[in-house]
Amino acid sequence: EKQAEDNNSPECSEPGTMDLKFTSSRKYISISVPSKSQAMSPHIKSVDDVVVLGMNLSKFSKPTQFFICVSGVFMFYLIYGYLQELIFSVEGFKPFGWYLTLVQFGFYSIFGLIELQLIQDKRRRIPGKTYMIIAFLTVGTMGLSNTSLGYLNYPTQVIFKCCKLIPVMIGGVFIQGKRYNIVDVSAAICMSLGLIWFTLADSTVAPNFNLTGVVLISLALCADAVIGNVQEKAMKLHNGSNSEMVLYSYSIGFVYILFGLTCTSGLSPAVTFCSKHPVQTYGYAFLFSLTGYFGISFVLALIKIFGALLAVTVTTGRKAMSIVLSFLFFAKPFTLQYVWSGLLVVLGIFLNVYSKNMDKIKLPSLLGLWKKSVEERKSRTLSQTV
């Protein structure tokens, strides 16, 4: 009787309803089909989009995305490297590397806030604890890198950063559980040997070589190794945007550096010096930060689309070009040992690129060449016998 009453109820007798009814639990499950306008909200639509400087790269093919990202990295970071060395060429500025990093982080935070206001989805997707870790690593890699220029020549600092692939591989193994083949290991060995050779050459000919700079840039590399993998993992896990990553990581890092400079009494001398040379310090720092911000946007796009290892490979090639431009634009001692050690690092870069494209680039192996020569000899002997 209850079933009959329920079947005669007006809820079930109305035509067009798609309600499924369970008589035992007296619960309803309704199935509704949303309209096209309600099918997907704008913020869900933009989850998989990669937007760099207002340009949506997701509309292009993979090769086009790679070409745009590489062009942006090379163009902006070459200017970035020139301005960085130009700032440290100002007489008396070398002790204030951490203050330059503070100014740089401040500009990055402003640029990130402006860019975040121009996109539709302004929500923070990545947790705050993750940003605190990323900010600490960012402070380490950029602050130590800037400070090392007070002790090293710019090419030596850059050649160290070219070998960032080595700690990135180590970080990939421990953080993301990645495994690398023999070609990747060979690339890391070539880079290590080239790095050692380059450093020995610099210690011989450079008058201002200091082991403190080597320690600082080595610590910066360790932080850089971790940050690339953490950024890649966080952006893929939470679908965070580039502008969000830049804004929160650099604004938190700004607070870290400001607190550190205040506690160590390093803020007042730097402000006094820069106030006497505003154009060479704040003016160059603004352009330096602007080009660096544009460059990091393209690097983050590379990380999100192609992964941290390929992004490191591209930025390593850019750094090799920066070394050449440094010797052209700034007077410094030179030796041929720089060339051979640099070529060894370039060989490591090539091996790394080859390992990522082994299915497309077929290089003959020694065993294959030997088997081919043996077969040719057998065929020649057989033809002579016949």
PAMARDO-552315 format. One record per residue (C-alpha): x negated, z, y negated. Coordinates in pm, 1 decimal. Layout:
<nodes>
((X; Z; Y));
...
</nodes>
This chain:
<nodes>
((0.0; 0.0; 0.0));
((-284.9; 77.6; -240.0));
((-441.5; -258.6; -160.5));
((-112.2; -433.0; -230.8));
((-68.4; -249.5; -560.2));
((-423.6; -331.3; -658.8));
((-376.8; -695.9; -570.6));
((-63.8; -708.8; -789.2));
((-236.7; -541.4; -1083.3));
((-259.7; -745.3; -1404.0));
((-644.6; -725.2; -1402.4));
((-664.6; -934.2; -1084.6));
((-368.4; -1156.3; -1158.2));
((-516.1; -1293.2; -1483.5));
((-654.1; -1640.5; -1425.9));
((-1017.1; -1719.8; -1510.9));
((-1163.6; -1372.9; -1444.1));
((-1473.1; -1351.5; -1223.6));
((-1454.8; -977.2; -1146.7));
((-1546.5; -866.2; -797.0));
((-1368.6; -544.0; -694.1));
((-1473.1; -286.0; -439.8));
((-1161.8; -92.7; -329.9));
((-1355.9; 192.4; -180.7));
((-1556.8; 286.4; -490.3));
((-1301.7; 157.2; -743.5));
((-1589.2; -10.9; -939.0));
((-1599.3; -356.4; -1087.3));
((-1888.0; -601.9; -1115.1));
((-1826.2; -866.9; -1377.8));
((-2016.3; -1193.5; -1391.3));
((-2021.9; -1358.9; -1731.7));
((-2189.7; -1680.3; -1842.3));
((-2336.5; -1652.3; -2194.0));
((-2315.9; -1932.6; -2444.3));
((-2617.6; -2148.0; -2527.1));
((-2676.2; -1963.4; -2851.6));
((-2691.2; -1634.0; -2664.6));
((-2896.5; -1762.8; -2373.9));
((-3231.0; -1652.2; -2512.9));
((-3316.8; -1447.3; -2815.6));
((-3596.9; -1559.3; -3050.5));
((-3833.7; -1279.5; -2954.1));
((-3799.3; -1364.0; -2583.7));
((-3858.5; -1727.7; -2663.8));
((-4184.2; -1648.4; -2835.0));
((-4328.7; -1436.1; -2553.3));
((-4528.4; -1721.9; -2400.4));
((-4608.9; -1889.2; -2734.0));
((-4965.0; -1881.4; -2865.5));
((-4957.6; -1900.8; -3245.7));
((-5284.7; -1928.2; -3442.1));
((-5270.5; -1934.5; -3824.4));
((-4905.9; -2041.9; -3812.8));
((-4971.7; -2321.7; -3560.7));
((-4794.8; -2298.4; -3224.0));
((-5049.7; -2413.3; -2965.7));
((-4797.2; -2392.4; -2681.5));
((-4652.9; -2728.4; -2787.2));
((-4977.7; -2906.3; -2701.7));
((-5136.3; -2994.0; -2368.8));
((-5415.2; -2780.4; -2222.0));
((-5699.1; -3017.3; -2324.8));
((-5560.4; -3035.5; -2680.1));
((-5531.4; -2655.8; -2695.7));
((-5891.8; -2624.4; -2581.2));
((-6013.4; -2879.2; -2839.5));
((-5828.3; -2705.7; -3125.5));
((-5956.4; -2360.0; -3026.6));
((-6316.1; -2477.2; -2984.5));
((-6309.1; -2663.8; -3318.5));
((-6175.2; -2353.7; -3494.3));
((-6434.2; -2125.7; -3334.5));
((-6726.5; -2351.1; -3426.8));
((-6615.0; -2427.5; -3782.3));
((-6529.2; -2074.9; -3892.7));
((-6799.0; -1885.3; -3704.8));
((-7080.4; -2110.7; -3825.6));
((-6978.9; -2024.3; -4182.7));
((-6939.8; -1661.2; -4072.3));
((-7296.1; -1647.4; -3938.4));
((-7441.8; -1807.3; -4250.6));
((-7265.0; -1557.6; -4477.9));
((-7366.5; -1264.8; -4258.2));
((-7734.0; -1351.4; -4285.6));
((-7689.8; -1423.5; -4657.4));
((-7550.6; -1073.8; -4718.9));
((-7840.3; -906.0; -4539.2));
((-8088.0; -1116.8; -4735.9));
((-7985.4; -921.4; -5048.8));
((-8271.2; -688.8; -5137.1));
((-8191.4; -329.8; -5037.0));
((-7871.7; -399.9; -4838.8));
((-8012.3; -366.5; -4485.2));
((-7941.9; 9.7; -4444.5));
((-7569.1; -42.6; -4513.7));
((-7459.8; -230.8; -4202.4));
((-7189.9; 23.8; -4117.6));
((-7043.8; 0.9; -4468.8));
((-7023.4; -378.0; -4434.5));
((-6834.1; -324.1; -4108.8));
((-6596.6; -85.8; -4290.6));
((-6525.0; -346.3; -4559.3));
((-6486.1; -613.2; -4292.5));
((-6236.3; -403.1; -4095.4));
((-6041.4; -335.0; -4415.3));
((-6009.8; -706.1; -4490.2));
((-5916.3; -779.9; -4127.7));
((-5637.8; -520.6; -4142.1));
((-5496.9; -676.0; -4460.9));
((-5513.9; -1027.0; -4314.6));
((-5348.0; -911.6; -3992.5));
((-5068.0; -737.7; -4184.0));
((-5001.0; -1053.1; -4387.4));
((-4994.4; -1272.9; -4077.6));
((-4768.5; -1029.7; -3891.6));
((-4513.3; -1049.8; -4174.7));
((-4496.9; -1428.1; -4135.1));
((-4391.3; -1426.4; -3769.1));
((-4043.8; -1352.1; -3635.1));
((-4125.0; -1084.6; -3380.2));
((-4297.9; -791.2; -3554.9));
((-4269.0; -543.1; -3271.6));
((-4576.3; -373.8; -3128.0));
((-4590.4; -457.7; -2759.0));
((-4924.9; -308.4; -2653.2));
((-4932.0; 75.7; -2624.5));
((-5105.2; 279.0; -2894.0));
((-5347.7; 439.9; -2646.3));
((-5473.5; 95.1; -2547.0));
((-5527.3; 6.9; -2913.3));
((-5726.5; 324.2; -2967.3));
((-5962.1; 221.6; -2686.0));
((-5985.6; -138.5; -2811.5));
((-6050.7; -13.8; -3166.5));
((-6333.2; 211.8; -3047.2));
((-6494.5; -76.6; -2857.5));
((-6448.1; -310.0; -3155.5));
((-6618.9; -58.9; -3383.4));
((-6904.7; -37.5; -3135.3));
((-6960.1; -409.5; -3092.2));
((-6925.7; -511.1; -3459.0));
((-7077.7; -202.6; -3620.9));
((-7381.9; -193.8; -3397.1));
((-7422.2; -570.2; -3427.1));
((-7416.7; -559.4; -3808.3));
((-7651.4; -260.1; -3816.6));
((-7901.4; -430.2; -3583.3));
((-7964.7; -696.8; -3850.1));
((-8149.1; -431.5; -4047.1));
((-8410.8; -423.4; -3769.4));
((-8407.6; -772.9; -3613.4));
((-8425.2; -1133.8; -3720.0));
((-8087.7; -1307.9; -3715.0));
((-8185.7; -1554.6; -3434.5));
((-8292.8; -1264.9; -3212.3));
((-7964.1; -1086.8; -3271.7));
((-7774.3; -1407.8; -3193.2));
((-7971.7; -1481.6; -2875.5));
((-7883.2; -1133.5; -2752.0));
((-7517.3; -1204.3; -2822.0));
((-7551.1; -1535.5; -2636.8));
((-7620.1; -1333.8; -2323.0));
((-7293.8; -1145.6; -2355.8));
((-7190.9; -1331.2; -2040.3));
((-7395.9; -1087.3; -1831.5));
((-7212.0; -764.9; -1927.0));
((-6880.3; -956.8; -1936.2));
((-6930.0; -1048.1; -1570.6));
((-7015.7; -687.1; -1486.7));
((-6712.5; -566.7; -1681.7));
((-6493.1; -822.9; -1504.5));
((-6599.5; -687.7; -1165.9));
((-6528.1; -321.8; -1248.4));
((-6226.9; -360.5; -1481.7));
((-6034.9; -656.0; -1336.8));
((-6180.3; -669.5; -986.7));
((-6314.0; -1023.3; -1028.1));
((-6562.8; -1187.0; -792.7));
((-6827.1; -1439.5; -899.6));
((-7007.2; -1707.4; -699.2));
((-7377.6; -1781.0; -664.8));
((-7371.5; -2022.9; -960.4));
((-7242.4; -1750.1; -1194.9));
((-7513.2; -1513.9; -1072.2));
((-7777.4; -1784.0; -1127.6));
((-7645.0; -1834.0; -1481.2));
((-7678.2; -1462.7; -1550.1));
((-8037.6; -1462.2; -1418.5));
((-8134.4; -1760.3; -1638.0));
((-7984.2; -1590.6; -1942.5));
((-8164.0; -1265.8; -1867.0));
((-8503.4; -1435.6; -1832.1));
((-8448.4; -1641.8; -2147.0));
((-8345.3; -1331.0; -2335.5));
((-8658.7; -1141.5; -2229.4));
((-8881.9; -1434.7; -2324.2));
((-8715.0; -1476.4; -2663.1));
((-8750.7; -1105.9; -2740.3));
((-9119.5; -1109.8; -2648.7));
((-9173.2; -1407.4; -2879.3));
((-8992.2; -1231.9; -3161.8));
((-9199.8; -916.1; -3118.4));
((-9514.6; -1128.1; -3149.3));
((-9438.6; -1335.9; -3460.6));
((-9172.5; -1138.1; -3650.3));
((-9317.1; -887.5; -3899.9));
((-9000.0; -676.5; -3911.8));
((-8939.1; -648.9; -3536.3));
((-8818.8; -303.2; -3435.6));
((-8722.5; -175.0; -3092.3));
((-8432.1; 15.8; -3252.7));
((-8263.7; -317.4; -3323.0));
((-8292.7; -412.6; -2954.8));
((-8126.2; -86.3; -2851.9));
((-7846.6; -131.0; -3106.3));
((-7767.9; -489.8; -3009.8));
((-7783.2; -398.2; -2638.6));
((-7524.0; -123.9; -2693.0));
((-7313.9; -373.8; -2890.3));
((-7327.8; -611.5; -2592.0));
((-7209.1; -339.2; -2355.4));
((-6909.7; -270.0; -2579.7));
((-6849.5; -644.2; -2612.1));
((-6847.0; -680.3; -2234.6));
((-6569.5; -426.6; -2195.9));
((-6360.0; -534.0; -2494.0));
((-6313.1; -894.8; -2378.9));
((-6175.5; -786.9; -2042.7));
((-5957.9; -510.9; -2191.6));
((-5811.5; -751.2; -2449.7));
((-5739.6; -1013.0; -2183.5));
((-5573.2; -758.9; -1955.0));
((-5365.4; -601.8; -2235.8));
((-5248.9; -932.4; -2386.2));
((-5144.8; -1074.1; -2048.3));
((-4977.7; -752.0; -1932.1));
((-4777.4; -682.8; -2249.6));
((-4758.8; -1036.1; -2400.7));
((-4906.7; -915.2; -2729.4));
((-4963.7; -1158.3; -3014.9));
((-5298.6; -1230.9; -3178.0));
((-5191.4; -1093.7; -3516.4));
((-5070.0; -771.2; -3354.6));
((-5401.3; -730.2; -3171.6));
((-5603.3; -785.4; -3489.2));
((-5390.3; -561.0; -3711.8));
((-5376.9; -251.8; -3491.9));
((-5727.0; -267.1; -3343.2));
((-5902.4; -319.2; -3677.9));
((-5687.8; -79.5; -3880.0));
((-5754.0; 200.0; -3629.0));
((-6120.7; 100.2; -3626.1));
((-6124.7; 124.4; -4007.1));
((-6018.8; 488.5; -3979.5));
((-6289.7; 554.2; -3719.0));
((-6567.5; 411.4; -3939.4));
((-6439.3; 578.6; -4256.4));
((-6438.1; 916.2; -4081.5));
((-6788.1; 857.6; -3942.5));
((-6937.7; 751.4; -4277.1));
((-6775.0; 1046.6; -4452.3));
((-6914.5; 1294.8; -4201.7));
((-7266.3; 1146.9; -4216.0));
((-7273.4; 1112.8; -4597.9));
((-7334.4; 740.1; -4567.9));
((-7040.1; 631.2; -4780.0));
((-7156.5; 729.8; -5128.8));
((-7497.1; 548.7; -5131.0));
((-7336.1; 230.3; -4998.4));
((-7059.0; 234.3; -5260.6));
((-7316.6; 293.1; -5536.4));
((-7534.6; 2.1; -5421.3));
((-7246.3; -241.5; -5377.5));
((-7102.5; -155.1; -5719.1));
((-7431.3; -275.9; -5873.1));
((-7413.8; -608.3; -5682.0));
((-7039.7; -679.7; -5649.4));
((-7063.5; -1058.1; -5605.1));
((-7341.2; -1054.9; -5342.7));
((-7171.6; -773.5; -5149.2));
((-6793.5; -763.9; -5191.9));
((-6762.7; -1132.5; -5282.5));
((-6963.8; -1253.0; -4984.2));
((-6799.9; -987.6; -4764.4));
((-6455.2; -1125.9; -4848.0));
((-6551.5; -1480.6; -4745.0));
((-6742.7; -1339.8; -4448.8));
((-6434.4; -1145.2; -4335.9));
((-6194.8; -1435.3; -4400.8));
((-6391.3; -1680.1; -4186.6));
((-6443.7; -1410.6; -3923.7));
((-6069.7; -1339.2; -3914.5));
((-5987.5; -1706.7; -3867.9));
((-6255.2; -1728.5; -3600.2));
((-6134.3; -1422.0; -3408.6));
((-5781.5; -1566.0; -3409.4));
((-5906.3; -1872.9; -3224.0));
((-6116.9; -1657.4; -2990.1));
((-5813.7; -1444.2; -2899.6));
((-5616.9; -1764.1; -2835.5));
((-5894.2; -1879.6; -2601.2));
((-5885.1; -1544.8; -2421.1));
((-5507.7; -1555.9; -2381.3));
((-5492.9; -1918.1; -2261.3));
((-5817.0; -1969.4; -2066.8));
((-5955.3; -1619.7; -1998.6));
((-6242.2; -1406.2; -2128.1));
((-6525.4; -1583.6; -1943.7));
((-6450.2; -1929.4; -2083.7));
((-6405.9; -1780.6; -2431.9));
((-6749.5; -1620.8; -2403.4));
((-6896.6; -1955.5; -2295.0));
((-6755.2; -2129.3; -2603.4));
((-6871.8; -1858.4; -2842.7));
((-7214.3; -1867.4; -2678.1));
((-7245.7; -2238.0; -2757.9));
((-7148.9; -2163.1; -3116.2));
((-7419.4; -1899.1; -3139.0));
((-7681.0; -2147.0; -3019.6));
((-7582.8; -2371.5; -3310.5));
((-7605.3; -2072.4; -3547.1));
((-7966.8; -2016.5; -3441.6));
((-8057.8; -2374.0; -3534.3));
((-7884.8; -2343.0; -3872.8));
((-8057.7; -2009.5; -3935.3));
((-8402.9; -2165.5; -3901.4));
((-8294.9; -2454.6; -4125.7));
((-8144.8; -2250.3; -4411.6));
((-8355.4; -1931.3; -4408.8));
((-8735.2; -1905.7; -4405.4));
((-8868.7; -1718.0; -4101.6));
((-9162.4; -1740.0; -3856.9));
((-9127.3; -1988.6; -3571.4));
((-9293.5; -2043.9; -3234.1));
((-9232.2; -2291.0; -2950.2));
((-9157.9; -1998.4; -2721.4));
((-8826.4; -1971.3; -2906.5));
((-8745.0; -2325.3; -2788.0));
((-8827.4; -2272.0; -2419.7));
((-8648.7; -1937.5; -2399.2));
((-8349.1; -2082.8; -2582.4));
((-8336.4; -2375.8; -2338.0));
((-8338.5; -2129.8; -2049.5));
((-8036.6; -1955.1; -2201.6));
((-7868.1; -2296.2; -2247.8));
((-7932.1; -2368.0; -1878.1));
((-7751.7; -2045.3; -1794.1));
((-7459.4; -2154.5; -2012.0));
((-7447.3; -2490.4; -1833.6));
((-7446.1; -2322.7; -1492.1));
((-7161.1; -2100.7; -1604.1));
((-6956.2; -2398.2; -1727.1));
((-7032.5; -2586.6; -1405.9));
((-6914.8; -2294.2; -1192.3));
((-6577.8; -2304.3; -1367.9));
((-6540.8; -2679.6; -1310.6));
((-6694.6; -2728.3; -967.1));
((-6388.1; -2921.3; -849.9));
((-6428.0; -3172.0; -1135.8));
((-6808.9; -3190.9; -1159.3));
((-6967.9; -3294.5; -831.9));
((-7344.5; -3246.6; -840.1));
((-7544.3; -3357.6; -532.5));
((-7693.7; -3073.5; -331.6));
((-8045.5; -3072.9; -186.3));
((-7905.3; -3062.8; 168.4));
((-7679.0; -3357.9; 93.0));
((-7965.6; -3562.3; -51.7));
((-8183.3; -3483.0; 252.5));
((-7907.9; -3587.3; 499.0));
((-7850.9; -3906.9; 302.5));
((-8221.5; -3996.6; 313.8));
((-8232.5; -3928.9; 690.2));
((-7932.7; -4153.8; 749.2));
((-8091.5; -4430.4; 541.0));
((-8411.7; -4406.3; 744.3));
((-8215.8; -4425.3; 1070.6));
((-8025.5; -4729.8; 950.9));
((-8349.6; -4902.1; 844.4));
((-8513.7; -4827.7; 1182.7));
((-8208.2; -4958.5; 1368.3));
((-8200.8; -5277.9; 1161.2));
((-8573.3; -5335.6; 1224.6));
((-8523.1; -5286.7; 1600.1));
((-8234.8; -5534.5; 1606.8));
</nodes>
